[in-house]
Amino acid sequence: MTDRLKFGFGFHRFLVLSVDTLQFLLFLYIQQLNKVSLRTSLIGEEWPSPRNRSQSPDLTEKSNCHNKNWNDYSHQAFVCDHLSDLLELLLDPEQLTASFHSTHSSLVSREAVVALSFLIEGTISRARKIYPLHELALWQPLHADSGFSKISKTFSFYKLETWLRSCLTGNPFGTSACLKSGKKLAWAHQVEGTTKRAKIACNTHVAPRMHRLVVMSQVYKQTLAKSSDTLVGAHVKIHRCNESFIYLLSPLRSVTIEKCRNSIFVLGPVGTTLHLHSCDNVKVIAVCHRLSISSTTACIFHILTPTRPLILSGNQTVTFAPFHTHYPMLEDHMARTGLATVPNYWDNPMVVCRENSDTSVFRLLPPCEFYVFIIPFEMEGDTTEIPGGLPSVYQKALGQREQKIQIWQKTVKEAHLTKDQRKQFQVLVENKFYEWLINTGHRQQLDSLVPPAAGSKQAAG
């Protein structure tokens, strides 16, 4: 992002947005990781590969092992198998043959290796500090290995590729490593028959700050609430959770929610991206820098965001609504993640991939369907209302509903019921409320809440 001055009738400041072209090429290329293979779909295995992939150990669950987004071993194998193509993609045209391939004498520019740092980083002698690839490649003691020439300020294609192949290993701070050897967290109540399969792990005790990760998988029929140092600044990955209510009330780095069903997620402020993929009937309540969604069905998003939500491919019946809750530490957490109440583009999503020119993939929640959301846990803090307030049409709808309640209460009071009639009336109202809880599915949410004192402890632990 840069500022440029242009001359007109005086001086005007323009904000110019840009991306690095070489990094963008790499980004487009690695999308092939998730391309669909008909052969894989039919017989459930990969095409024969020039590289033996038996080195990839199984994860804790078979479903996770076959999820390429989560499997860092697949990522490593993909980069190894396509390393030559990735490097050739970054070569200047004069370094390519007529058939657009490299030669033994091809030279890789310094800018190309900087771009490759988008995908690869590493350490020296397994030290904890992480360096981008170009810093390692340009380090004086490694020049002979990386093929860097101080004279030409370029790298030998052959030496660079050989060096990368000899050093490339799996991500020690990735999802696979976290599930396999990370610290197991007993956040989910281990109830026999329902949550025995739940797996929650983190690497925050060993990972550098920017690589802190919390993984939650297969939480089923639970209410789980945490406000924890383990979550602060962490990348959170949530996978295959079903019929659950999950509150993560801490400032988060990023959140990915995949293949979840019939659940509600209430999140602390997300400093970068909140992404949902392949979710059904999920409600997400969050303040985030960026929201993106793909392959979701019947999901509702109560969002406060300074950027336009991105609707990618495969979505159906998406609903956007204003952010409608608060908890005592919310504004403090927003400040820590650099998020404010303005601008707020929750109601202005961008359809990036519009299948069949379908413009009805999303809707804005009608005010008549809007209710505020109460977070049922006690915490210390100063936030006592929804940050930024509510849009006027939604505030008006709440006011009209409150007015109806007051009229109803006045009618009951003026009916001058006897003591027995009041008891009978109370029983009727409670029975109707109980029926409504069952019919809407809210009874499970209430039943799964722990008593208030324990609930406070659960949220703050």
C-alpha positions, 0 to 999 in steps of 0.5 A: 500500500503506498501514497502518491501525489497527483497534480490537479487543481492543487495537491490531492492524496490518493491511496493506491492498493497493489499486490506483489505480482510474483507473490500473486502468481505463486498464490494462483499456482498453489490453488492447484493443491485443492483441484479435484481429481476424478480418479481420486474421487472414484478410488480414494487415492492420489495419482502415482507421484514421482515422490514417495508420499508414504512419509506422511503419517496419519493424523489422529482422525482419518477425516483430518488426514484426507483434508488437504487444507489441514494436512501439512504433509500434503502441502510439503509434498505439493511444493516438493513435486512442483518446486521446479515449476514454482521457480520457473514461474518466477524467472525473467523471460530471458532466463527461459528457453523457447518452450518456457523451461529453465536451463542449467545456467538460468539465474533467479533474481533476488526479487523472485526469492523474496517472493518465494518467502511467501511460501517458505521460511525456516530456521538455522540449526533448529533455532526457535526464531523463524526467518523468511527464505530470502534472509536465509538464502542471502546469509553469507555462510549459505551463499555457496549452498543457495547459489547466490552471486554477489557480483550478479546479485542473482541465484543459480537456478540449479543450486537454489533448487538443489538447496531447497530440496535438501532442506525442505521439511514439514511445518513444525508449527502447522495443523498436522504437527499440532494435532499429533504432538501439540499440547492437548487441552481439556476444554471439552467435557469428555462425556461418554458417547458424545464428546469422547472424540473431541480433540483440542490441541495447541502449540502455543507453548513452543511456537513463535508468536506469529505461529501460535495455533489452536485446533478444535476438532469434532466438538459435538453437542456442547457449549464451550466457552473460553477466554484464555491466554492460550487463545490470545493472538493465536490462529484458530482452526475449527473442524467438524463441530456439530450441534455446539455453541462455542464462545472464544472470547479473546483477541484472535489472530485468524479463524478458520471454520470448516465442515461444521454444522448446526452450531453457533460461534461467538468470537473475540475480535479477529485481527486478520481473516475469518474464513468459513468453508463447507459449513451448513446452518452455522451462525457466526458472531464476530468483529473481524478485519476480513470475512470470507466464505465458500461452499456454505449453506444457510449460514448467518453472519452477525459481523462488524468489519472494516472491509467488504465480506467476500462471497466466494464460490459455492454458497447458498442462502447466506444472511448478513446481519449487524453485530449484536452482542458484547462482553465486558472485555470486547472493546479492550480486545478490539483495541489490541487487534486494531479494530474499530467500529467504523467503517463497518461494511457488514451490509455490503458484501462482494460476490467474487464468484457468481455462479450462473449470474445468481445475484440472490446468493445473499440477503440482509436480515430483515429487521423483524427477524432481528434480536440481540444476542446475550453472552451468558458469562460473567467477566471483568471489563468496561464494555456495557453495550454493543460497540458502535450501536445498531443501525437505526432500522434494527434499533427501531425494530427492537424498540417496537418489540419492547413496546409490545412487551410493555403493552402486554405487561400492562394488559396482564396487570390491568386484568386484575387476576386472582392469585389462583388465576395468576398461577394458572396463567404463569403455568400456561406461559411457561408451558408455551415457552418450554414448547418454543424452546424445544421447537426452536432447538434453544433448549439444548443451548440452555441445558448445556450451560453450566451454573453461573459461578462455574460458567464465569470460571469456564469463560475466564480459565 
